[in-house]
């Protein structure tokens, strides 16, 4: 039996359409109310006059200027007329002169002002000068071909028993046009803007590439580990970060003892790298036929520790060499001193990065070792024993995690109550850890990769939701007003945006090469190197170029909040109502954005 659809009545359908249209009209009518649409303002003569003035100013960007000669003429007047009357002194008619008719008048009265013997076809302001010597604008004058002008103005309400003045100033262009100061300032700032975007894109890309793999679902879904390994990692990662930072700090203090002599820095760098290379080569044999003895394994571990410490020491010495040599060349290279300053800054950045990377590396090693211990325990002990051990370790891990989270909250809000910030969070965390350990099988692997995936995506989405214009406000407080704050803000936003794009590209790669590499027994890192990276290089390059184009445009805006670049100059000129200068900056922005769009498209054609 065929079910026939019941047809809607034409009247009902027409009624529904009418209600939908009526609902749309109500929505848009309310939208007009909320957005305060006022068409009467568009008809205001005052608004029209202001609009015409601004549009004309924007159409004449302040790019070129002339050297000018200036003629200033003052005519004494009385406002108001004194009781005995007033006769203006006779001007020297062999020179430019002006007179007011009448020669005295009440404040607010209309008078006629004429000028003679001026340079033909020149322009300038006409002003009223009270005894306070403040310039009050009356009108703009244009001299005709006979050197004459005439205008009717209203005197300001500045009555005084002293002589006041009408001042006419005319300016004449001389010589050939040349770039104005506004054009030169715009050029400096637009160059600053381009390099601001370049540095932000570079720093953001370098950090976004490794982080993007943690936000790729296809790579993280297969990452599993028992609960006891996760608990061990949560316990030792904070310890590893603290130990790594302390070790790097001690080595840095040792390197500082030799940082005053360039020879010691060079020798320390070379010897440190040489020891690290040789010891690491001996500690990592190419092939082992049988499992080494425990003493041999201990020697290998000690060798790797010595190689790591030597490498960190060599890096600190190299950073000191860059800083010391950079400071020297910054003072002797003259105009090229910025090269020395660059190497000095790179040295300081390297020194800071060594500490951070050392802390992360030690935390990673601790996590890997304890994770391996957890896996071996699941193979060695039976389920009841593992259940007991998992409950104990999970309780410690939960207490550690909750205490660290509450320590961060305490730092923000300064609660300063150990019961609230330490004891209760630790107890609650231990309870949560016990409940979780009771919920899951201690022998079963848990999808920790998916948890890391969701955490990464959440962080990236949160950072992307905050515009760089807001981020720069915080960085301005930290590093001061200027392009450096803009670089940091754009870098942070670039990391979040590119990490998301990169991870989505990783998720869309072909699975065949990954399965083939895994079939050979490759681990996760080898799979990424040989199966993932070759597929993502072209789109990564394309996304990076596109991001540079975006950062150029965004860097013109963050200057409004003190982030440097041409936006800072544009914001100043808009506030000062200097629309001709603002027009020059807008023109420069348009040209740079168009050029960057063309350049990036050509580069994508060549590379991708």
C-alpha positions in Angstrom: 0.0 0.0 0.0 1.5 3.3 -1.1 1.3 6.1 1.4 0.5 9.4 -0.2 1.7 12.6 1.3 -1.0 14.8 2.5 -0.9 18.0 0.5 -0.8 21.3 2.4 -3.8 23.6 1.9 -2.9 26.6 -0.3 -4.6 28.9 2.2 -2.5 27.4 5.0 0.7 27.6 3.0 -0.1 31.3 2.1 -0.8 32.0 5.7 2.5 30.4 6.8 4.4 32.5 4.2 2.7 35.6 5.4 3.6 34.9 9.0 7.2 34.2 8.0 7.4 37.5 6.1 5.8 39.3 9.0 8.2 37.8 11.4 11.1 38.9 9.2 9.8 42.4 9.1 9.5 42.5 12.9 13.1 41.2 13.3 14.5 43.8 10.9 12.4 46.6 12.4 13.7 45.7 15.8 17.2 45.6 14.3 16.8 49.2 13.1 15.8 50.2 16.6 18.7 48.4 18.3 21.3 49.8 15.8 19.7 53.3 16.1 19.2 53.9 12.4 18.5 57.6 12.0 18.1 58.8 8.4 17.4 62.3 9.6 21.1 62.7 10.5 22.0 62.0 6.9 20.0 65.1 5.8 21.6 67.4 8.3 23.5 70.3 6.6 26.1 70.2 9.4 26.7 66.5 8.8 26.9 67.0 5.0 29.4 69.9 5.4 31.6 67.8 7.7 31.4 64.8 5.3 32.4 66.8 2.3 35.3 68.3 4.2 36.6 64.9 5.4 36.1 63.2 2.0 38.0 66.0 0.2 40.8 65.8 2.8 41.0 62.0 2.3 41.2 62.5 -1.4 44.3 64.7 -1.0 46.8 62.5 0.9 49.7 64.5 2.4 52.5 62.9 0.3 54.3 65.8 -1.3 55.0 69.3 -0.1 56.9 72.5 -1.2 59.2 74.8 0.5 57.2 77.9 1.3 57.7 81.6 1.8 55.3 83.2 4.3 53.9 86.8 4.4 52.3 87.9 7.7 50.3 91.2 7.9 48.7 92.5 11.1 46.0 95.2 11.4 45.2 96.7 14.8 41.4 96.9 15.7 39.4 97.7 18.7 36.6 95.4 20.0 34.4 97.0 21.2 34.8 100.6 20.0 36.1 102.9 22.8 33.8 105.8 23.9 36.0 108.3 22.2 36.0 106.4 18.9 38.9 104.7 17.1 40.7 105.4 13.9 43.1 102.6 12.6 46.6 103.8 11.8 47.4 104.3 8.1 49.0 101.2 6.6 52.2 101.3 4.4 50.6 100.8 1.0 53.9 99.9 -0.6 53.7 96.6 1.1 50.9 94.1 1.6 48.3 95.5 4.0 44.8 94.9 5.2 42.1 96.9 6.9 38.8 96.2 8.5 35.6 98.1 7.8 34.6 99.5 10.2 37.9 99.8 12.1 36.2 99.0 15.4 33.0 97.0 16.2 31.2 95.2 19.0 32.0 91.5 19.8 30.0 89.2 17.5 29.5 91.9 14.8 30.0 91.2 11.1 32.9 93.2 9.5 34.5 93.3 6.1 38.2 92.7 5.8 40.1 93.5 2.6 43.8 92.9 1.7 45.9 94.5 -1.0 49.4 94.1 -2.6 49.6 90.4 -1.7 51.4 87.8 -3.9 48.7 86.8 -6.5 47.2 83.3 -6.3 48.3 82.5 -2.8 46.3 81.2 0.1 46.4 81.3 3.9 44.5 81.7 7.1 42.8 84.9 8.5 42.9 85.1 12.3 41.9 87.2 15.2 44.6 87.8 17.8 43.3 89.0 21.3 45.6 90.4 24.0 46.3 86.9 25.2 48.0 86.2 21.9 45.8 83.2 21.2 45.1 82.6 17.5 41.4 82.5 16.7 40.6 81.4 13.2 38.2 83.6 11.2 38.4 82.4 7.6 40.7 81.0 4.9 41.6 83.6 2.2 42.5 83.2 -1.4 44.4 86.1 -3.1 43.2 86.8 -6.7 45.4 87.7 -9.6 45.5 91.3 -8.6 46.9 90.6 -5.1 43.5 91.4 -3.5 41.0 89.6 -1.2 37.8 90.5 0.5 35.8 88.6 3.0 33.0 89.2 5.6 33.5 87.6 9.0 32.0 87.7 12.4 34.2 89.0 15.2 34.7 86.6 18.2 33.3 87.7 21.5 36.5 88.8 23.0 35.9 92.4 24.2 38.9 94.3 25.5 40.0 97.9 26.1 43.4 97.0 24.6 44.3 97.0 20.9 43.6 93.6 19.2 44.7 92.4 15.8 43.5 90.9 12.5 46.3 88.8 11.1 46.5 87.5 7.5 49.1 85.0 6.6 49.7 83.9 3.0 52.1 81.2 1.9 53.7 80.7 -1.5 55.2 77.5 -2.8 58.8 77.7 -4.1 61.0 75.1 -5.7 60.2 71.6 -6.7 57.9 69.3 -4.7 59.4 66.8 -2.3 58.2 64.1 0.0 56.4 65.5 3.0 57.3 64.6 6.6 54.0 62.6 6.7 55.2 60.6 3.7 58.5 59.9 5.4 56.9 58.9 8.7 54.5 56.7 6.8 57.3 55.0 5.0 59.1 54.2 8.2 56.0 52.8 9.9 54.9 50.7 6.9 58.3 49.1 6.8 58.0 48.5 10.6 54.5 47.0 9.9 55.8 44.5 7.3 58.6 43.3 9.5 56.3 43.1 12.5 54.1 40.7 10.5 57.1 38.8 9.3 58.6 38.2 12.8 55.1 37.3 14.2 54.5 34.8 11.4 58.0 33.2 11.8 57.8 32.8 15.6 54.1 31.6 15.4 54.9 29.1 12.7 57.9 27.6 14.5 55.7 26.9 17.5 52.5 26.0 15.7 54.1 23.2 13.6 54.9 20.8 16.6 51.8 21.8 18.5 49.6 21.0 15.6 50.3 17.3 15.8 48.8 17.2 19.3 45.5 18.6 17.9 45.3 16.0 15.0 42.7 13.4 15.9 44.1 10.7 13.5 47.5 10.8 15.1 46.3 11.0 18.7 43.4 8.5 18.7 45.8 5.5 18.7 47.8 6.8 21.7 46.8 4.7 24.6 48.4 3.8 27.9 47.3 2.3 31.3 46.0 4.5 34.0 49.0 3.9 36.2 51.3 5.3 33.5 49.1 8.4 33.2 49.2 8.8 37.0 53.0 8.4 37.1 53.3 11.1 34.4 51.1 13.5 36.2 53.3 13.1 39.3 56.7 13.4 37.7 56.1 16.0 35.0 56.0 18.9 37.5 59.1 17.4 39.2 60.8 17.1 35.9 60.1 20.7 35.0 61.5 21.9 38.3 64.6 19.7 38.1 65.3 20.7 34.4 65.0 24.4 35.2 67.2 24.1 38.2 69.9 22.2 36.3 69.8 24.7 33.5 70.1 27.5 36.0 73.2 26.0 37.6 74.8 25.4 34.3 74.0 29.0 33.3 75.6 30.3 36.4 78.7 28.3 35.6 78.8 29.7 32.1 78.4 33.2 33.4 81.8 32.9 35.1 83.4 32.6 31.7 81.2 35.0 29.9 83.5 38.0 30.2 86.2 36.6 27.9 85.4 35.9 24.2 88.2 33.2 24.0 86.7 31.3 27.0 83.3 31.5 25.4 84.6 30.1 22.0 86.6 27.3 23.7 83.7 26.4 26.0 81.3 26.2 23.1 83.6 24.0 21.0 84.7 21.7 23.9 81.1 21.4 25.2 79.7 20.3 21.8 82.6 18.0 21.2 82.2 16.2 24.5 78.5 16.0 24.0 78.9 14.5 20.5 81.6 11.9 21.5 79.9 10.8 24.7 76.5 10.5 23.0 78.0 8.5 20.2 79.6 6.0 22.6 76.5 5.8 24.8 74.2 5.1 21.8 75.7 2.0 20.0 74.4 1.5 16.5 73.4 -2.1 17.0 73.1 -4.5 19.9 73.1 -8.2 19.2 72.0 -9.1 22.8 70.5 -7.3 25.7 73.3 -5.4 27.5 74.0 -6.1 31.2 72.7 -3.8 33.9 76.1 -2.2 34.5 76.4 -1.5 30.8 72.9 0.1 30.8 73.9 2.3 33.8 77.0 3.4 31.9 74.9 4.3 28.9 72.5 6.3 31.0 75.4 8.1 32.7 76.9 8.8 29.3 73.7 10.3 28.0 73.4 12.5 31.2 77.0 13.7 30.7 76.3 14.4 27.0 73.1 16.3 27.8 74.8 18.4 30.5 77.7 19.2 28.1 75.3 20.1 25.3 73.4 22.5 27.6 76.7 24.0 28.8 77.8 24.5 25.2 74.5 26.1 24.3 74.8 28.6 27.2 78.4 29.4 26.1 77.3 29.9 22.6 74.5 32.2 23.7 77.0 34.2 25.8 79.3 34.4 22.7 76.5 35.8 20.6 75.5 38.3 23.3 79.1 39.5 24.0 80.1 39.7 20.3 76.8 41.3 19.4 77.2 44.1 22.0 80.8 44.8 20.7 79.8 45.0 17.0 76.7 47.1 17.9 79.1 49.8 19.0 81.6 49.6 16.2 79.5 49.0 13.1 77.9 52.5 13.0 74.9 52.4 10.7 75.0 48.6 10.6 75.0 48.4 14.4 71.6 46.8 14.2 73.3 43.6 13.1 75.2 43.5 16.4 72.1 44.2 18.3 70.4 41.4 16.5 73.0 38.8 17.5 72.9 40.1 21.0 69.2 39.7 21.2 69.4 36.2 19.6 71.9 35.3 22.3 69.5 36.4 25.1 66.6 34.6 23.4 68.7 31.4 23.1 69.6 31.6 26.8 66.0 31.8 27.8 65.0 29.0 25.4 67.7 26.7 26.7 66.2 26.9 30.2 62.6 26.3 29.0 63.6 23.4 26.7 65.8 21.8 29.4 62.8 21.9 31.8 60.5 20.3 29.1 63.1 17.8 28.1 63.7 16.5 31.6 59.9 16.4 32.2 59.6 14.4 29.0 62.3 12.0 30.0 60.8 11.5 33.5 57.4 10.9 31.9 58.7 8.5 29.4 60.6 6.5 32.0 57.7 6.3 34.5 55.3 5.5 31.7 57.5 2.6 30.7 57.6 1.5 34.3 53.8 1.5 34.4 53.6 -0.7 31.3 56.1 -3.2 32.7 54.1 -3.3 35.9 50.9 -4.3 34.0 52.8 -7.2 32.5 54.6 -8.3 35.7 51.8 -8.1 38.3 48.4 -9.6 38.4 45.2 -7.7 38.3 44.5 -7.4 42.1 48.0 -6.1 42.8 47.8 -3.6 39.9 44.4 -2.5 41.2 45.9 -1.6 44.5 48.9 0.1 43.0 46.8 2.0 40.6 44.5 3.3 43.4 47.5 4.5 45.4 49.4 6.1 42.5 46.1 7.7 41.1 45.4 9.2 44.5 48.8 10.8 44.6 48.5 12.0 41.0 45.0 13.5 41.7 46.2 15.3 44.8 49.2 16.7 42.9 47.1 17.9 39.9 44.5 19.5 42.0 47.1 21.2 44.3 48.9 22.6 41.2 45.6 23.9 39.7 44.7 25.5 43.0 48.2 27.0 43.3 47.6 28.8 40.0 44.2 30.1 41.2 45.8 31.2 44.5 48.5 33.1 42.5 45.7 34.9 40.5 43.4 35.7 43.4 45.8 35.7 46.3 43.7 33.6 48.6 46.7 32.9 50.9 44.9 30.2 52.9 46.7 26.8 52.8 43.6 25.0 54.0 41.7 26.2 50.9 44.6 26.3 48.4 46.5 23.1 49.4 44.9 20.7 51.9 41.3 20.6 50.6 42.3 20.5 46.9 44.8 17.7 47.6 42.2 15.7 49.5 39.6 16.2 46.8 42.1 15.4 44.0 43.1 12.2 45.8 39.4 11.2 46.1 38.8 11.9 42.4 41.9 9.8 41.6 40.7 6.9 43.7 37.2 7.1 42.0 38.7 7.1 38.6 41.0 4.2 39.4 38.0 2.2 40.7 36.1 3.0 37.5 38.7 1.7 35.0 40.4 -1.6 34.5 44.0 -1.2 35.7 45.3 -3.5 32.9 43.4 -1.8 30.0 45.0 1.0 28.0 43.1 4.3 28.1 42.8 6.7 25.1 45.1 9.4 26.6 45.7 10.7 23.1 42.1 11.8 22.6 42.2 13.6 25.9 45.3 15.5 24.8 43.6 16.2 21.5 40.5 17.8 23.1 42.7 19.8 25.5 44.8 21.1 22.7 41.8 22.0 20.5 40.2 23.8 23.4 43.3 25.9 24.1 43.7 26.8 20.5 40.0 27.8 20.1 40.2 29.9 23.3 43.2 31.7 22.0 41.7 32.3 18.6 38.6 33.7 20.1 40.6 36.6 21.6 41.6 39.1 18.9 45.2 40.3 18.7 43.9 43.8 19.4 42.9 42.6 22.9 46.1 40.5 23.4 48.3 43.5 22.6 46.9 45.5 25.5 48.4 42.9 27.9 51.7 42.8 26.1 51.9 46.6 26.0 51.8 46.5 29.8 54.5 43.9 29.9 57.0 45.2 27.3 55.8 48.8 26.7 54.2 50.5 23.8 55.8 49.7 20.5 56.1 47.0 17.8 57.6 44.4 20.1 54.2 44.2 21.9 52.6 43.8 18.5 55.0 41.0 17.5 54.1 39.1 20.7 50.4 39.5 20.3 50.4 38.5 16.6 52.7 35.6 17.4 50.3 34.2 20.0 47.3 34.6 17.8 49.3 33.0 14.9 50.2 30.0 16.9 46.5 29.3 17.7 45.3 30.0 14.2 48.0 28.0 12.3 48.0 25.1 14.8 44.3 24.6 14.0 44.8 24.8 10.3 47.8 22.6 10.4 46.1 20.0 12.5 43.1 19.9 10.2 45.4 19.4 7.3 47.1 16.5 9.2 43.6 14.9 9.7 42.9 15.0 6.0 46.1 13.2 4.8 45.9 9.8 3.1 46.0 6.9 5.6 47.8 4.5 3.2 51.4 5.8 3.8 50.8 5.8 7.6 49.6 2.2 7.5 52.5 1.1 5.4 55.1 2.8 7.7 53.4 1.3 10.8 53.5 -2.2 9.2 57.3 -2.0 9.1 57.3 -1.6 12.9 57.9 2.1 13.0 57.1 4.0 16.2 55.0 7.1 16.4 57.8 9.6 15.7 59.0 7.7 12.7 55.5 7.5 11.3 55.2 11.3 11.6 58.6 11.9 9.9 58.2 9.5 7.0 54.4 9.3 6.4 52.9 12.5 7.7 55.4 15.3 7.0 55.9 14.6 3.3 52.1 15.0 2.7 51.7 18.2 4.7 54.7 20.3 3.5 52.9 22.0 0.5 49.7 23.0 2.4 51.8 24.1 5.4 53.7 26.5 3.2 50.5 27.7 1.7 48.9 28.3 5.1 52.0 30.1 6.3 52.1 32.5 3.4 48.4 33.2 3.8 49.0 33.9 7.5 51.7 36.4 6.7 49.2 38.2 4.5 46.7 38.2 7.4 49.3 39.4 9.9 50.2 42.4 7.6 46.6 43.5 7.7 46.2 42.8 11.4 49.4 44.7 12.2 47.8 47.8 10.8 45.1 47.6 13.4 46.9 46.5 16.6 48.7 49.9 16.5 45.4 51.4 17.7 46.1 49.7 21.1 49.8 50.6 21.2 51.2 47.7 19.2 53.4 49.7 16.9 53.3 49.8 13.1 51.5 52.2 10.9 48.3 51.7 12.9 49.7 53.7 15.7 50.4 56.7 13.4 47.0 56.3 11.8 45.3 56.4 15.2 47.1 59.5 16.2 46.2 61.4 13.0 42.6 60.4 13.2 42.4 61.7 16.8 44.0 64.9 15.7 41.5 65.2 12.8 44.5 65.3 10.4 42.7 63.5 7.6 45.2 64.3 4.9 47.9 62.5 6.9 45.5 59.7 7.7 44.8 59.4 4.0 48.5 58.9 3.3 48.6 56.1 5.8 45.5 54.4 4.5 46.9 54.6 1.0 50.1 53.0 2.2 48.2 50.2 3.9 46.2 49.5 0.8 49.3 49.3 -1.4 51.1 47.0 1.0 48.2 44.7 1.5 47.6 44.5 -2.3 51.4 43.9 -2.9 51.5 41.2 -0.2 48.4 39.5 -1.7 50.1 39.5 -5.2 53.4 38.3 -3.8 51.9 35.5 -1.7 49.8 34.3 -4.6 52.9 34.1 -6.9 54.9 32.4 -4.2 52.2 29.8 -3.7 52.1 29.1 -7.4 55.9 28.6 -7.4 56.2 26.6 -4.2 52.9 24.7 -3.7 
